[in-house]
Amino acid sequence: MLCQRCGKNEATIQLNKIVKGKKTVLKICMECAQKAGYEKSLSAGNFPVSSFLGKIMPESAKNDASSLPQLKCSGCHLTYREFRESGQLGCHQCYRTFFDHLKDLLRRIHGSNEHLGKVPRSSRDKFIARRKLNKLQQQMKMAVESEDFERAAALRDKIQGLQHLEKKISQEETPE
Amino acid sequence: MKLDDLTHRSAVWLDGSGPESSIVLSSRVRLARNLSDVPFTNRSSAEEQQAVLEKFRHASEDAGILRRGALLQIDHLSMLDRAFLQERHLISPTMMKMDLNSGLYVDEREMVSVMVNEEDHLRLQVMQSGLRIEPTWKIIDRIDDQLSDHMGFAFSEQYGYLTACPTNVGTGMRASVLIHLPALVLTKDIDQVIKGIGQVGLAVRGFYGEGTDVLGNLFQVSNQATLGRTEEDIVDNVQRFTNQIIDFERKARETLLSEARHQIEDKIWRAYGLLQNARVLSSQELMSLVSAVRLGVSMGIITSVSIATLNALMILMQPAHLQKLARCEMDANERDIRRAELVREKLKSLAPNDGTRRAS
């Protein structure tokens, strides 16, 4: 029979729906089913992540990869091309080596490229102070732009206080 | 503790305790961590991998944690033992195939485990029964802190914890629940629910994680993004949407009961009857029958079996477990016969028929 939705293709899928106890049966084609949001299979995770990553790489990064085959991590000798094929980075330095390319990719994957979570306990105080400092500096900039100089001055004092504190911490950390 | 000690018992995360445990089997949090002075597993030599294993051993000794358990070297294990560990959700399908110097730490209750030299140097994992994502996160957070005092983890201010795959960078965290949704599958609303889950940034996977099939109407729901949000936000998000899904499942159960009571009770009692009487039982059939009976127990239709027993069956009746229990290799046909036999014994000893409530 023909699809009850578009009336064009052969109906290959039967949708049984129970809404408030009333069962309705709809026979539709694959195309309409996909349009209506019914996925064919639950295991969409069957694609290897690596090939998937290659597909969502920004176009510019793809071009760069062919024009910059010499981009190679000094830590583990992984080339950018190899990363594109495997989807796996080779060492922590790769994140620095491929920084420009990863920035976009990470934004696509995570919707962000800035870590906001936990910091290793040993360096927690330092990182948290720095995060706070960055935030205050941003706020100060905004205060200046909106000509709220009183607030800007207060923020500046706060920033200087924090910077002083940070210096003290880093001095304590330097080995004798 | 030895590997074989695990054979006869099931893990604490299957004991049916904790909030919402009739629908949520378990909560799990894992963290991906790498050492800063060794290339990631895919670029490291056998010697370096061995060094990672030793460093992990020393760090856990120095930190005085992870003492009540065993550190197994995976490449010294037989394929059967590896399959056994995979069935228990202790090693990943990836690790099962790898012939590296990889290791697995597991505590005697199977709550805490650490895969060493999987895709990342360390994959810490904590699993608990029921909907307990936050307490699970708190446990793993503490272990991570203690290990990090004794191991230099690869970390960048901008990107957080650095991982081999960019999909895990940042928190390196995956928080997930293993959730049983038979009613949503029966009413076919599951497709809509899965679609909705995708729209809020969560992922749905099969029983054994990424790329595996859905068995017994068990779904794994977890966060997708790991960067740009705090661990607490991730926990909160997964918790909130899990509550939502539980709500959907409850409503679907009510609909089934009010609109198709006899059909649904029939399905449940038939499944129970099959489990008690079958002479040949494949693991796929077992999973779907146990799923139906589990639905019956959590709706109060069957009262003579416990959720914990059913949870345990889903793991203990898997192929590698059967062979470990029998202490010999068996082909698929022999396993199906043995499985039916064991299930009959389990349900007979636990389920006198007079303890059950009859359908009207």
Interface residues (C-beta under 8 A of the other chain):
Chain A: L15 N16 K17 I18 K20 G21 G37 Y38 E39 L42 S43 G45 N46 P48 V49 L53 G75 C76 L78 S86 G87 Q88 L89 G90 C91 H92 Y95 R96 L102 L105 L106 I109 H110 G111 S112 N113 E114 H115 L116 G117 K118 V119 P120 R121 S122 S123 F127 R130
Chain B: N34 S36 V38 P39 F40 N42 R43 E119 D141 D144 D145 S148 D149 F153 A154 F155 S156 E157 Q158 Y159 G160 Y161 L162 T163 A164 C165 P166 T167 V169 G170 T171 M173 T187 K188 D191 Q192 I194 K195 G201 A203 V204 R205 G206 E210 G211 T212 D213 V214 A225 T226 L227 G228 R229 T230 E231 T255 S258 E259
